[in-house]
Amino acid sequence: MLADLRDALRQLRKAPGFAATAVITLALGIGATTAIFTLVHQVMLKSLPVAKPDELWRIGDKIRCCNWGGYTQGEDGDFALFSWEAYKNFRDHTPEFVELAALQAGNAPLGVRRAGALTQVDTRNGQFVSGNFFRTLGVQPWIGRLMTDADDHEGAPLVAVMSYRVWQEKYGSDPSVVGASYQINGHAFTVIGVGPPGFYGAKLAGWGMPDFWLPITSENELVGSVSRLKRANENYLDLLGRVRPGVNPQSLEAKLRVEFHDWLASHVSDMEPGEKQLWQQQTLHLIPGGAGVAAMRDEYKDGLKLLLIAAGCVLLVACGNLANLMLARGLKDRAQISIRIALGASRMRLVRKALVESVLLAMIGGALGITVAYAGTRLILYLAFEIGGPNNYVPVSPAPSWPVLFFTLGVSILTGIIFGTAPAWMTSHSDPVEALRGANRSVGGGSSWAQKSLVVAQAAMSLVLLSAAALLAQSLRNLEHQNFGFETEGRYVASINPTLSNYKPEQMEPLYRRIDDQIKQIPGVRMVAPVLYAPMSGDSWNEGIRIAGRPEPAPKEDTGAGWARVVSGFFETIGSKVVLGRSFTEEDTATTRNVAVINEAFAKRFFKDQNPIGQHFGMNRIKYAGTYEIVGVVKDIRYMTYDYKDPIRPMFWVPETQTVQYDDPEFAEGDKWSHFLYNIVIWAPGNPPGMEEKVRKALASVDSNLVLYSVDSYSKIVSGDFQQQNMIATLTSLFGALGLVLAAVGLYGVMAYAVEQRTSEIGLRMALGAGRGDVIRMVLRGAFWQIGLGLGLGIPLALLAGKLMKDQLFGVKPGDPVMLAAATALLIAAALLASVVPARRAAGVDPMVALRNE
């Protein structure tokens, strides 16, 4: 084996062009596959960086964010989020758990500033967790201490745990951070410790990763009377527990269901009429929790699987290329091989020698592929996530880990075997007598059927990749250029958070008037409109609708609708059209009747074949059905950043100037907090330069302590909503282009070799009267015969691939003939380009020289 290895190195040194081509091809193929596997490993296969993750189990098998009100959940009644009271009931009655911890399903926006500092607040993400959270996970502090149960009860001193990343990046690993007092949302907290390096909590998501962990009960201090701890039907906690050894998970799941039903039964008197009919159908599931709450896995699993398959196809095309190279090289060295056989070398010995060389090539290519994989993973992270700010931190590293390195090693060896075995076996079966006699050097020679088969397979695989890339690229264009129901051109969105600046709800209307006045003074600004959440910004509030004069809806009837609070002029600012009635005006004040504007979907759902203007509706309870009077209908606006294939949901808007006087404290508090508007839409036609800086100065002149996250053009926001689709389309296009280049190179290699082998035949044909055009046509005919077979095989495969990835498509059919025709035309053009050079070389053969050589 060592002798074979030395011989392989010597052969590669003698053929640097061949070696360089093979290594670069392999580095690209293996690197692309490894880059995707790096993400697959970290997002889909990796366990939490905690002690004994296999002992962790999660109550709930759905990923939900971030709040779910009521005593029923989902169409199937499958609970995944739980209230504080339900969590405590599980914890107190389930000794099968060594520990059962709770963590907030969403995140808590924080404004952090060291006590006594006069600097602007630092915007961070927080997460509320139970006092036993760190103990459940078996995590140890880097410095200081972590939370305990004593920190998580009402009246306890306010404490926080800082992430290692923030401690290192923001505070320069300053040990005095521990024990120091910080102002968090205007309240004094003590940072008691720093988490260990690499620990990001128990939830992996593409946004809102925690910088600070706070006790769940501290929410009482931060938000006061609207704290979710006090409401048994406010579900916002994911539950993760460490199960005792020997406990049967199925038995534990059955017990948890009984406990949960008993708890629900104790709250029947608090339930809404529809909930009373459905609570007995509610259920839950216990699932392995070693990966924690895998939100990113749930979001990216389909896309990563698709990309891994695409990268694998590129690697197969590369293998086909190298197999052709090895085969051509083996056929060229047939005389040498024949001598080896004549001298007694066994065919297995020759196969082993060739395999050593191919695996060596693959290992070198794999080593370089790690560099390609690192760069590729960074590209994927750039495409998939908004990297750069502390609020956009994603705990996914482009650096290859040991599992990734072992994967690369395995892929390299397998690749070497795949592209080396068949050529080695075929060239080892040379007939010594025929080879030494010089057969296959004259008329009738040419590339073998194996080489042609490889080109056919490469063409088919390339067509599949190109077709998939075309479909995904068209799907992305359809997503980004669909009719959203509002205008993005010349619009900007400033994201603020008044709650972090200690504003009170009653201060909001005067604040927004001052903001409106200041921003309107910026040259080029035509209109300004604060809104609870702007369209496509990622959120809205959602409630069940009750219509005045109608009975309580059926339990499973879909009465949900999104809503947002806005100022007058909002619809004009975003360019949304009022199709019936009117929009809000300055006359809609606190002293006038409560009014609402609805979208067309709302009108169709609740007032089909009726004029909705003048009708009344309310939220959640039949006694509030007369709360709002409908004064206008606007065209449907795409508000949320998911479910693009579904019709736009019902939506309504209410004015900032009006407040509903509910007799239920919970409803009254919710209405009060809805007056905090987090987005400011700015209409500045023509996109005046320096808009972001000017808006920042204008807001600072209103209040220097007002927390401003960003000022972005609406087109940038909409583009950001499709980051995952952009990543998949971009990478698939890159893989398609790479596959096309490799297939073209493979075809060129085969045709060039065929021309070389048939030189004497071509010379004879030309001596007998064949013209240059005849020779060119003969060579191109051979090339396009192979490409034609590749298309015949590739088109059905492309149609099948389109059907398999139909969930990734929007506005384009899996078998779209235009996309398939475009991919076919591109492949044919590449094949023509790859075949022209060998064809012209064949036409330039001098008949006398060719015959003299023969």
N, C-alpha and C positions, 0 to 999 in steps of 0.2 A: 504493500500500500504506500509506503514511504517512497519507494522507487517510482511508483505511478505519480505521486504528488510532485516529486522533483521533475519528472518528465513533463507533467502538465504545466508547471511553471515555466519550463524551458520553451515549450510550444507556444505559450502565450506571449513570452518575450519575443519570439520570432515573428509573431503576427500581431503587432501592436494595434493596427487598425481594427482587426477582428475583435481583439480583447476590449478595446475602448468602446466599440459599438455595443458589444454584449453587456459590458458592465453598466454603461449609461442606460441602456434599455431596461436592464434588471433593476437598477436604482430607482428609476421612475415607477416601474410597476410595483415593486415591493414597497417603495416609499409611500405611494398613494394608498396601498392597502393598509400599511402600518399606521398611517396618519388617521384613517377612519377607525381602525381598531383601537387606537389610543383613546378616542372619544367613547367608543363602544364600551371599552373596559371601565373607564371612569364614570360614565353615566349609567350604564346598564348592568355591569357585572360587579362593580366594586362595593364592598360592604362599608358601613360607617367606620371611621377611624377611632373605634372605641374598644373596650375590653369585651371579649367573647361575644361578638355580634350575633352568632348563631343562637344565642339564648334569648334574643329579643323577639317579641311578637307584637304586632300592631292590631288594635281593635278598629276594624273598618278597612274595607278593601277598595275604596274609591279615593281619588285625589280631588278635594274640593277646596275652593278658596272664595271667600275667606270667612263668611258668615252665612248661617242658614237658620232663619228664625222658624219657630214652631215645633210641634211635637211629632211631626211627620217629615220625612226626608226623601226626596226623589220619587220618581214614578213607581219604582219597585220597592219603595220603603226600606231601602238599604242605607242604614245610618253609617256615616263616616266621620262626621263632626259631632262633638258632644259639648254640653254645657258644663260649667264649673260644678254645678250640683250633681249632674249625672256622673262626672268623673269621680267626685268624692264618694258617691255611692258604690261605684266599682271598686275603688281603692279600699274601702272599709269592709266590703263583703266578699272579697276574692283573695283568700290567703294563698291561692296557687301562684300568685305573683309575689316574687321576692320584693320587687318594687314596681309600681305603676306610675308613670310620669305623664304629665300633660304639657303640650307646647302649643302656642298660638299658631293657627293655620295660616294667617297672613303675616303682616309685619306692622310694627308701630313706628311711625315717623317721629324722630327725635330731634330736638334742637339742643345740642350739648355745648357747654362752656364751663371752663374751670371756675370755681367760685372766686369772685373778686376780679376776674379778668374783664377787660373792657373791649375785647375783640368781638367780632361778629360771631354769632352762634354757628357751630359746625353741624351741618345736617347729616344725620346718621340713621341707620335702620336699627330698630330694637325688636326684641321678641320676648313676649311674656312666657315664662315657664314656671312649672311647679318647683317647690323648694327641693324636691328629691330628684330633679332632672339630671343633674350631673352625677349623683350617686347611682341612679338607675343605669346610666351609660358606662359607669366605671371610669370616669374621666378624672384625672388629677390636675391641680392647678400648676401653672408654670411658675407664678409667684403669688403670694397671698393665699387666699382661700376661696372656695367656691360656695355657692348657696346651700343652705340646709333648710329643713322644715321650719326652723325657728325664724327664718327670714321671710317666710311666706304665710303670714297671718295678719289680719287687720290690726293696726296699731304698732306693728313692728317698725324699727328704723328702716328708712328707704335705702336699699343697697343695689348695686349693679355689678356685673362681671363683664369685663372688657375682652374683646377678642384679641388674640395674639397679633393678628395682622394690623389692627388699628393701633395697638400699643407700640408696635415696631415702626409703622409708617408715619403715624401722626405724632407720637410722643417720643420717638427716638429711643425706645426701650428704657425709658426713665423709670427706675424702681420707685420713685416717690409718688408715682401715680396711685399705687396701692395705699389706701387709707386716706386719700385726698377727697375733698368734697367737690362735687360737680353740680352745676345747675342743669337739670334735664327737664325740658319743657317748663321751666320756671320753678321747679321743685328741687330741693337740696337732696342729692343722693351721694352716698359714699361708695367709691369703687373699692370693693373688697378683694379683688383678685383678677388675674389674667388667665385666660384659657390656654391650653397647650398649643404648640405650633401644629398647623394642619387641621385643627378641630373647627368645624363650621356649624356644629349643632346636629340636629337629628333630621334635618330636611335639606335636600339638595334641589335647588330651584335655579332658574335662569335670571332671577331678579330678587331684590329685597333680602339678600343674605344678611343675617344679623351681625351688627358690630357690637351690640351690647345685649346682654340677657338680664331681664328684670323679673322679680317675683310676680306671679299672676295677681296677687292681692294688691300690688302697688298701683294697679289700674284704678283702684278707688280714689287714690290721691291725684292721679294725673287727669282723669276725666270726670271725677265727681259723680253726680247723680245718674249719669248715663252709663256707668260701669256695667259691663255685661255679667259680672259676678253675681249680681242681685236678681238676675232673670233666669229662671230654670229652663225657659224655652229658647234661650239665645245660644246657639251652637256655634262654637268658634275654636274648639280645641281638638287637636289630634292626640291620640292616646297611644303610648308606647310602653310596654312592660317587659321585665325580665322574669321569665317563667322558671319555677323551681325544677330541678332535675327530676325526671321520671313522670312529670305531669303529661297526660295525653291531651294534645291540642284539640282534638275533636270533642272530648268530654268537657274541656274548659270552654270551648265555644258554646256548647249547649247550655252550660251553667250561666255564662254571660248573658245569653238570650233570655233566660228565665229571670235573672236579676234585672235586666233592662225592662222587661215587660212588667215586672212588679213595680219598678220605679215609675214607668209610664202610668200604670193603674192608679198610683197615688196622686196623679196630676190630672185626672179626667175632668175634675170640676173646673180646672183652669183652661181647658182646651176649647178651641173654636168648634162650631157645630160640625164642620167637615172633618176635623181632626178626631172627633169622638167616634166617627164611623170608621176611621182608618187606623187608629193607633194599634189595634191588635194585629194588624198585618205588617207592622214594622219589624225589621230584623237587623242583624249585624253579622259580620264575618270576622274571624280571627285569622290573620295571615302572618307569614314570617316577616320579621321587622329588622333583619340584619342590615338592610339598605336604608332603614329609616322611612321617612315619608318621601318616596322617590318621585317628586313632582317633575323633575327634569326628565327622568326616564319615561314617565307617562307622556310628556309633551314631545320628546324627540325620538322615541323608539322606532316609529315607522320610517321617519326620514333617515335615521342612521342605518337601519337595515337596508334601505334602498341604496344608500351610498356605499355600503359595504359590498353589496352585490355588484354595483357598477365598478368599484375598484377591483373586485375579483375578475370581472370581465376584461378590464384593462390588463391585468396580470396574465390572463390566459392569452390575450392577443400578443403580449410580449413573449410569452412562452412559445407561441407559434412562430414568431419571428426568429427566435434563437434556435428553435428546432430546425428551421429552414437553413439557418447559417451553419449549424453543426452538420446537417445532412449534406449540404453543398461541399463543405470542407472535407467530410468523410469520403464523398464520391470522388473528389479531386485527388485524395490520397489513396485511392483504391490499389494502386500498384504497390505502394508501401505495405498496405494491409495484407495484400495477397502474398507478399514475400514473408510477412510474419506468419501467416497461416501455413505457407509451404514449409517454413522452418519449424513448425510444430506448435505454434501458439493456439490455445483453445479459444473457441468463440466466447466463452464466459470471461476468459482473461482479457480479451479485447473489449468486451462490453464494460468490464470493470474499469479498465483504463480510461475509456471514454467517459464513464460516469464520474470518475474522480475529477476529470477536467471540467465537466459541466457543473458539478457541485461546487468546485473551487470557484468557478465564475460566479455562481449564484451567491456564495458566501461573501465574495468581494462586493458584488452588487448589493447584497443585503446590508453590509456595513455602511456603504455609501447611502443606501436607502434610509438609514436611520436619520441622517442629516436632512434628506428630503422630507421624511416624516415629521421631523421637528418643525421645519418651515411650513409644511402643509397643515399641521395642527394649529399653528399660530394663525394661518390664513383662515382656517375654519372658525376658530374662536373669534376672529375679527368679523367674519361674516355673520356668525350666529348670535353674538352678544355685543352689547354696547359696552366696550371696555374703555376704561380711562378715568371714570369717576368712582368715588368710594361707594356710591349707592348702586353701582352696576357691577360690583365685584362678583365674579363667578369662580368657585373653587375648583377649577379644572386646569391642570397644568399641561403645557405642550411637551414637557420633558418626558422621555420614555421611561417607564418604570420597569421593574424586573419582569412582570408578566408580559409587558409589551416587547421587551428584548427577547424573551423566550419565544414569543409569537413570531417575531421577525426571524429568529434562528430556524424555527420550524418551517416557516413559509419559504425561507431560502433553500433549505435542504429539499423540501418537497418540489419547489420550482426547478431546482437542478435536476432532480430525478425525472420530472415531467418532460422537460425539453431535451433531456439527454438520453433517455432510455431508447425511444424509438429510433432516432438516428444511429445510435451506437449499435443496436441490434441489426438494423438493415445493412449498415456498411460492413458489419462483421460477417455477413452472409455472402461476401464476394466469392466468386468462383476463381481460385488462384490461376487456373490455366487461361480463362477468358480475360481476366484482368491483365495478366502479364503479356498476353498476346496483343493487348491494345484495343480490345473490343470496346464499343460505346464511345469511340473517339471520332467516328465518321458518320456517314449517313444513317439517319434513324435515331441518333442520340437525342438526348433532351433531358429535361428535369423529370424526375420520377413522379409516379402517381402520388407518393407520400407528400412531396413538396407542393403539388397542386392541391391536394386535399387540405393541407395546412392553410394555403392562401384562401381557399373557399371558406374554411372555418373562420379565418380572420375577417374576411369580408362580411360574413354573416354577423359576427359578434360586433363589428364596427357599426353595421347598420342598426342593430339593436340599441347600441349606445347613442348613436346620432338621433335616432327616432325618439328615444326617451328624453334626450336633452332638448330637442325641438318642442316636444309636448310640455315639458316643465317650464321652458322659457316662455312659451306662449301663455301658459297658465299664470305665470308671474305677471306678465304684461296685462292679462285680463284682470287680475286682482288689483293691480296698482292703478288701472285706468277705468275701473268700473264706475258706475254712477252712484256716488256716495250720498247723493241728495243734498250736498252743499258744495261750496267752492273752496278750493285750497289755494288757488293762485292769489298772491298778494296778501295772504293771511298768515299771522303769526300767533303762537300761543305762549304766554308767560305762565309758568307754573309756580304758585306761591303756596304758603301754608300759614294762614293767620293764627292758627291754634298754637304754633310754636312761638309766637310773639306775644302770647298772653292776652290776646284780644277776647272780648266777651261777645256773644251772639248779637246783643243789642247795639254793639259798636260797628257792626259790619256795614250797614247801609251807608252811613256817613263816610266810612273808609273807602268804599267802592266809588262814591261820588268824587272824592278827592283824587283817587287813582284815575278815574275817567277824565277829569279836568287836566291833570298833569300830562297824561299820555297823548291827549288830543292836541297838545301844544307842540308835539314833535312834528316837524315839517313832513308832509306826505301822509300823515295818519288821517283817515277819514272817519272811522268809527271804532269804538272800544266797547267790549261787552264781557264783563265777568260772568262766570257760569260755574255751577257746582262741579261738573265735569264736562269738558268739551267733547264733541263727537270724535271717536277714534283715539281718545286719550287713554282708554283702558278701563273705564269704570262708569258705573251709574248706580243709583239706588233702585231697588226693585221691591214692589209690593203687589198684593192681591187686590183686584178691583171689585168694588161693589157698586151696582147701578141703582139709582133712586127709582123706587116704584117696582123693583123686581125682588123676588125672594132670594134667600141664601143660595148660592150656586151649589151644584152637586159636588161631592167630595173630590172626585178626580177630574173635574172640569178645570181646564187651564185658564186661570183668571189673572196670570202674572203680567205685569207691565213695568217697564223701566221708567224712571222719571229723574228730572234734574231741575234745580232752581236757577233762574236766570234773571237778568235785568232787561228792561225794555230796550229794544233795538237789537236783541241777540240774533233773531232770525235774519234781519237785514245785514248784520255784520258778517254772518257766515254764508250769506247768499242763498238761503233756503226760501222756497216759494210758498206763500200762503195760498192755498187753493180754495178755501172757504172761510168766511168770517174775517177775523182780524188777528193781528198779533198783539203783544202787550204794548201799552202806552204809559205815559207819565200819569194818566188819570187812574191807573190801577194802583191804589194806595191802601194803606192799612185800614182806612175808614170805609172803603168800598167793598162790595161783595167779593168773595174769593173766586178767582177765575183760573182757568187752565186752557192751554192750547194742546191739542192732541195731534198725532200723526195719522196718516191714512190707514195704517195697519190697526191702530186703536179703533178707528171708526168702523172698519170692516168687522173686527172681532166682536165689538160690543154694541154696535148700532147698525147692523146690516140692514140695508134698504130703508134706513131712517136718516133724517137730517139730524146730525149730532149737535148742531148749534142750539144752545139753550138747554141742553140736557145736563143732568147732574150726576156726579159720581163721587166716590170716596175710596178710602183705603182700608182693606182688611176686615172691617166689621160692618155689618149691615146698618148699624146705628149711625155710621159716618157716611152713608151713601149719598147724602145731599151736600157734602162739603164743598165741592168745586162745581162751578158752572162753566161749561165749554163755550168759549168765545171764538175759537178759530181752529182750523185744520191745516197742517202743513204737509208738504210732500214727505214721504218716508225718508228718514235720515239713517244711514248706517252708523250706529253708535258704538257697538262693541267690536272688539278686535278678534273675535273668534266666530265659528259657525257661519262662515261666509256662504256656504252652500244653502243654508236655511233662509227662508223669507225673513225680512226685517220684522222684529218683534214690536208689539204695541208699545208706545212711548207717549209720555205727556210731560209738559213743562208748567211750572208755576212761577209767579214773579217773586223776586227777592223782597219786595216792599210789603208783602202780605204774610201774616202769621195766622195759623188756625188755632183757635182756643179749644183744645181737646179737654175732656173731663177725665181722661185716663192719663196719669203721670208719665207712663212710658211713651205714649204717643206724643204728649206735649214736649217731652225732652227731645225726642227724635226730630220733631218739627223745628225746635229751637236750634239744634245743631246742624240742620240742613242749610242754615243761613251762612255757614262758612263756605265760601266759594273758592275753589282751589285753582281754577284756570281763568286766564284773561285772554279773550280772543281779540286780536288787533287786526283791523283791515287797513292796509297801507298799499294802495294800488301802485304798481310799478316797482315794488320792492326797493324802497330807498336804501342807499348804502348805510352801513353802521347801525342798523335798526336795533340789534341786541344791546349794544352799548348805550344807546339813547334811552331805551326802555329801562335798563338798569338804573341809569341816572335819575329818570323820572320817578321810579318807585322809591329810590333812596331819598329823594326830596320829599316824598310823602311821609316815610318813616324809615329811618336808617336801620331799624331793628326788624323790619319786615323780611321774613325768610323767603328768598327767591331762589328756586332751584335752577331754572333755565329759561331761556327765551329762544324758541325754535320756530323755523318756518313750518307751516302746516304740511308742505310737501315732504319735509324731512321726517315729521312725525308719522305720516302715513307710510312712508318708505320703511321706517323702523318697525311698523306693525307687521311687516312681511319679511322680517329678518330670516326666519327659519326657511321660508319658501325661497328667499333669495339665495341662501346658503346652498340649498339642495339643487336649485337650478344652475347656479354658478359652477358648483363642483361637478355636476353631471355633464355640463357643457365642456368643462376642462377635460374630464375623462373621455368624453366623446371625441374631442379634438385630438387628444393623445392617442386614443385607439385608432382614429383615422390615419394619423401620421405613421403609426407603427404598421398598420395594414398596408399603407402605400409603400413604405420602406420594404416590407416583406415582399410585396408584389414586384417591386423594382429589383430586389435581390434575386428572386426566382427567374425573372425575365432576363436579367443580365447574365445569370448563370446558363440559362437555356441558350442564349445567343452564343455564348462562349463555347458551349458543347456542340452547337450545330454550325460552327463556323465553316467547316468543310462542306457541309450539306448546302449552306447558303451560297458558298462560292461555286459549287457545282450547278445549282439552280441558275445563278447569274450567268455562268459560262454557257448554259443552255438557252439563254435568252430572257430570263426573268428580269424585269425592271426594278428600279429602286422602290417604286410604288407597290409593286407586287410583294416585295420582301417586307415592307412596312406593314402592309395589310395582313400578311401571314403572321407576323409577330403580334400585332394588335389583336388579331382574331384569337390567338391562343390566350392572350391576357384577358380579353373580355369574355371568353368562354368560361374562365375560372370565376370572374366577377359575376357573370350571369348566374352560375350555379350558387354563388354566395348570396346573391339577391333572392334566388328562389328559396333558399333555406332561411335567409334572414328576415324576409317580409312576414311569414307566419310567426316567427319568434318575436318580432317587433310588435305585432298585433297582440300576442299573448302577454308580452311585457307591459303594454299599455293597459290591458285589463287588470293586471296585477297591481298596478300603481294608480288605479283610477281614483283612490281616496286622496291622492296628492294633487289631483287636477281640478281646475276651476275654469269653467267656460269653454272647455275643449274636450272632444270625445277621444277615448283611448285609441280608436282606429282612424283618427282624422286623416283623410287622404292628402290634404295639403302638406301636413307635417311629414307624413311618410314619403311623399313625393320629393319634398325638399331634402330629406335625409338621403334618399336614393340618388338624387341629382348630385349631391355633394360627394357621395362615395364614387359615383361614376367619374366625376371630374377629377378626383384624386387619383383614381385608377388610370385615367387617360394620361395625366401628368407623369405618373410613375412609369408608364409603359412607353412613352414617346422616346425617351432617351435611349433605352435598349433597342427600340425599333430603328431609330436613326443610325445607331451604331451598327446594327445588322445590315442596313442598306449601304453602309460605307465600306463593306468588306470587299477587298480586292480579290477577284476570282483566282488570279494566278498565284498570289501569295497563299491563299487558303488551300489550293490544290497542291502547291509545293510542300506546305507543312504536312499535309496528309501523306 
